[in-house]
């Protein structure tokens, strides 16, 4: 009877140890993990380093291993940072904010790494009488296909007569497998 009891205790300890070791790392106390990729492998880490210094990074979702530093920003801008993943988890758009508005960077997976893709110039709105830009921003909406990102572009400006103007565009950007981005379509809507 003694060997059976010893075997049961050993099994219980082994199972408890496996469960503890299998639990994903929780990361640092001031770290938030969000925007996990569709395949569950990657996520964004938002780490508060104190005194208003916040770092956003791409990490492995389970281990929190750093893969790519995305940006350093402060409060409250870090709350709006997000990743918009392609359905195949091979591309993502990184949305970040600063005082000038929303900005988007695109990344593509190349082997074990992710590389930034150079965005094409987003066509400007037709704005006669332009005095100056107030806002010019691009926000990722979704990936219509694994290689096609849909952006919402918004511009506001004032004209020489003092009037305020706005223009919204929906822009589809294709990112091919080699990491070259090109504009597929632009639909403009003036307000």
N, C-alpha and C positions, 0 to 999 in steps of 0.2 A: 504494500500500500504506500510506503514511503516514496518509492521512485515515481509513482503516478502523481502524487501530490507535488513533488519537485518538478515534474514535467508540466503540470498545469500552471504552477507559479512562473516557470521559465517562459511558457507560451504567453501568459498574461503580460509579463514584463516586455517580452519581444514585441507584442502587438502594440503596447503603449509607446514603446520607443519608435516603432515604425510610424505611428500616427504623429508623434511630435516632430520627427525628422521630415515627414512628407508635407507638413504644413508650410505654405509659402512664407517667405520672409516678410515681415510687416514693414520693413524699411525704417527710416528715422522717424522720431516722434513728430516732427513738423513737416512730414512728407505726405502728400496726397497723390494717390494713383488714380488716373481717370483716362477715359477715351481708349479703352482696350481695343486692339485690332480684331477684325472679325474672326481670325483664326486663333485668337487668344494668346498669341506669342508676344505681342508688344503693347506698350502703353505709354502714356505721358506721366512723368513725375513732376509734381510742382512742390519744390522744397523751399520752405521759408528758412533762410539762414540768419534771420534776426535783423533788427534795425532797418526794416523795409526792403532788404535784399532778398529777392526771390529768383530761383533758378528753375527753368523748365527744361526737361531733358526727355529724350526717348530712351526707354529702358526695356529690358526683358520683363514681361508681366509677372512671372513667377518668382524670379530671383532678385529683381530690381537692379540688375547689373546695368551700368551705364553703357549705352550704345552711341549716343549722340547728344551733345549739348545743343539745345535749341535757342535759348535766349536768357538773358538776365533782365529782370524787370522789377518793378516795385508794386506796392499796393496802390490803388485798387486794380491796376491793369492785369495782374496775374489771374484774377478771377475769370476774365473773359477769354484767356488762352484756351485753345482746344485743338484737337486733331480730328480731321475728317478723313476717314479711311476709305480706300477703294475696296470693292467687294472681295478682291483676291488678296488683300493685305500687302500688296507689293508697292503701293503708292499711298502717300498721305499728304494732305494740305494742313499746314500749321497756321492757325489764325492767332495773331497777337495784336495787342492794342498799345497805343501810346497817345500822347496829347493830340497828335494829328489825325487819329482815327484808327480804323482797322487795316491790317496788312496781312497778306497771305504769302507764304513760302510753300513750294511744292518739293517733295522728296520722293525718290524712287529707290527701290531695293536693288542693289547690285551685289550679288553673292551674299555674304554675311553682313554687309554694310548698307547704309542708306546714304545717298548722295543728293545734294540739293540740285534742283532743276532750275535753269534760268527761265524765268517767266517771259513770255513775249509782251511787248508793249500793248496795253489794253487801249483800244481806240477811245479817244476823248469824245465828249459830247460836242455838238455844234453849239458854240456859245458866243454869238455876236455881241460886241460891246463889252467884252470881258474887262473887268477892273481888277479882279484878283480871286484866287480860289479861297474858299472858306474850308471846304472839306473835299477830299478825294480819297475814297477808300474802296477796298475790294474784300468781300467776305465769301468764304467757301460755303456753298449750299449743300452739295452732295456730288457723288460720282455717279453719273448717268450710266456709265459702263466702267469696266475695270481701268480703261485708259482715258476716260473723258470726265474732267472736272467741270462742274457748273459753278460759276462765280456770280455773285451779285455785286455789281459795281455801282457806286453812288457818288455823285458830285454835286456840290453846292457852290455857287459863286455869286458875286454881285456884279452888276453892270455899271457903266459910267453914269447912268441916270439914277443910281441908288437902289434899284430894284434887286431883290433876291431871286435867284433861279435855282432849279433843281433838275437833275436828270438821272434816271436809273437805267442800267443796262444789265442784261443777262448775257453772260459770256461763257461759251463752251470752249474749253481748252483741252486739246488732245496731247497726252504725254506718251510718246512711243516707247518701245522696250529699250531703246538705247539712251533714253533720257532727254530727248529733244521735245520741246513743247511748242505747239502752234495753235493759233486761234482757228476754231472750226466755224463758229458763228457768233454774231453779236445782234442782240435785239434791244433797241433803244426805246425808252418811254420817257418823254418829258413831262414835267408837272407844271 
